[in-house]
Amino acid sequence: MLAVTKKVSVDIAAALVRLGQKSLGENRAPELARKVEALDGLDPHWHFIGTLQRNKVRRVIQSAQTLHSIDSVALLETIDRIASELDARPGHGPGLYVQVNVSDESEKHGFSASDLPKAVEVAHGLKHIKLLGLMGMGPRLTGARDAERRSAALASFERLKHLGDGLDASAFEGGAPRYSMGMSGDLEEAVLAGSHVVRVGTALFEGIEDAS
């Protein structure tokens, strides 16, 4: 479980780490940097889950060990270059999940299914990053019934798993893609589809009013 701490205070995030939750996620570079500094010494594993602009890469990879939203070849190459400038040893730079737009929604970021193999090929050729796997989100179905929404989410996650299973496994750290799929509203479907990481914020902190 990746605990998304973007709406809670430093104190709550720190308490969570002390309870044994070591993976924390943020979606904005300034808040990530603030919490990283505040929790120095507790040594959580920080994930960046927001849309990443290339001009924010240096700041983000100085704070987070894992990035979940890599949505362009240009961004892949920028991360590799900056990791090299920051003296990351080959194969020891940030871990990356390539984002795939499995629901084919125009407002979502991510590679299309047809562009994904080329993106993975490019990532495999870079020296200063670790390609961990694929990230995807279920569709937004405003007003849909819960059963309909969950069924659509499961279909999207199964599609991502199918796409990943068809890629060159040797391109990924550990010899197979990992999957970052599922959030508070569809984490059960993500687990059923084979997710390795679920990004949970709302369900974890529901009822907590101590927001940052």
N, C-alpha and C positions, 0 to 999 in steps of 0.2 A: 504494500500500500504506500502510495505517495501522498503525504498529507499536504494539501494546498493551503498555505498559511496567509494568503494575501489579504484576508479580511479580519485577521486576529492580531492581537498585540504581540510584541516581543516576549512579554512575560508568559503568555499562553503557549507560544511556540517553544520557548525554553522548557516549560513544564512538560510539554509533549515529548521532547527529546529525553528528558530525565526519566520519563516513563518507559522509554525504550523505542520510541518511534524515531528512527534515525534518518529517514528520507523526507525532506521538506521541499516544497515547490513554491516558486513565486513567478508572476507573469510580467513584472515591470522591473527594469534595471535599477532604478533608484531604491525601490523598496527591498529588492534583493540585496543590494550592497549594504543597506542600513541593517537588515537583520543578520547578515553574515558577520558584520562587525560586532553587533550586540551579542551574538551567540558564540563568539570566538572562545574557544576553550571547551565547549560542549561537543564540537566536532561532528555536526550532522553532515549528511551528504546532500548538497544543494542541487536542485534541478531547476532549470529555467523552462517554463512551459508556455510563455507568451510568444506572440509574433516578434521575431527578431530582425531589427533593421541592421544593415551592414555597418552603419556608423556607431552602433552600440555594441558591436561584437567584442571589442577589447575589454570593455568594462564588464560585460557579462561573463566572459570566460575566465576573467580574473576572480570571479566570485563563485560560479557554478561549475560543478564537475560534469554534469549531464544536461544536454539540451534536447528538447522534445519537438521542436517546431521548425525543422530545417526544410524550407519550401522552395529552394532554387539552387541551381548549380553555382551561380555567382556567390551565394551565401556559403555554400560548402567550401568553395575555393578561398573566400575571405577568412573563414574560420581557420582553415589550414595554414594560411599565410601568417595570420596574427599569432596563432599558437607557436609557429616556428620562431617568430620574432620574440616571443615570450620565453624562448628556450625550452619548449616542450620537447622531450626526447621523442624520436620516432616511435610511434605506437603508444605513446603515453600522454597524448593530448586529451581534449574533452571527448566524452562519449556522446554520440549523436543518434537521435532517432529521426529518420526521414519522414516528413509529414506527407500523407497521401489523402487526396480529396475523394474518399471512397463513396461519398454520397452525391458527388457531382453537383454540388451546390455552388453557384457562381460567387456567392459572398464568402466562401471559405477558401483558405489558403491550402496549398499542398500540390504535389505532383499529380497529374492524371495517371491513370493506369498505364496508358501507352508511353508516357515519359519516364515512368519509374525505373525500368531496367537501365536506361542510360544514366540516370542519376546515381544508381547504385554502382554502376561501372566507374563513374567519375570518382565517387567516394572511395571505392576500393583502391584507386590509384594514388590517393593522397597519403602522405606519410605522417602527418602530425595530428590526426584525429583517429578515433575508434568508432567504427560504424556498428552500433548496437542492434538496430532494428528499425521497425516502422511504427509510426504513430498515426492514429486515425480517430475521428469523432463520428458519433451517430448523427443522423439528420435532425434538423430542427423541424418539428411538426407542430406548429402552434395550433392549439385547439383540438388536437387529435386525442382520441381516447388512450388511456394508459396502455392497454393491450396492443393497440395499433403502433404506438410509439416504441414500445419495447420490441415488437416484432421487427420493425424497421431498423432499429439499432442492431439487433442480432444479425440481420441480413448484411448490414454494412460491415460489421466486425468479421463475419465469416468471409466476406469478400476480400477484406484486407488480408486475412490469414491465407486465403487461397492465392492471392497475388504474391505474398511473401514466400509461400512454399514453392512457387515457380521460379524464384530468383536463384542466382548463383550463391549457394550457402557459404562458400569460402570467402565471400566478400565481407562477411559479418564476424565480429569478434565472437570467439567461441564456436565458430563453425555453423551457425544457424541464426536466423533473425529472431530477435525478441520483439514483443508487441506491447506497445503502450496504448491501451484502448480502455475506454470506460471512465465515466465520472459518476457523481453521486446518483444521478437518475437512471443510469443504465449499467452499473457496475456488474450486476448479476449476469446480464447478457454478455458482457465483455469476458467475464471469467469462463462462461460456457463456450465461448468462441476461441478460447485459448490465450487470453491476455496474460502477460507477465507482470504488468504494472497497471494499476488503476489509480486515477488521480481524484482524490476525494477531499472536498472542502466542505460544502454545505452539509452533507450528512454527518460529518465528523464534528462540526462545531455548532450544529443547530441548537438554538437556545442560549448560546453564549453571547453576551452583550458587550464583552470587553474587546471592542474592535480597535485596531490600530488607527 
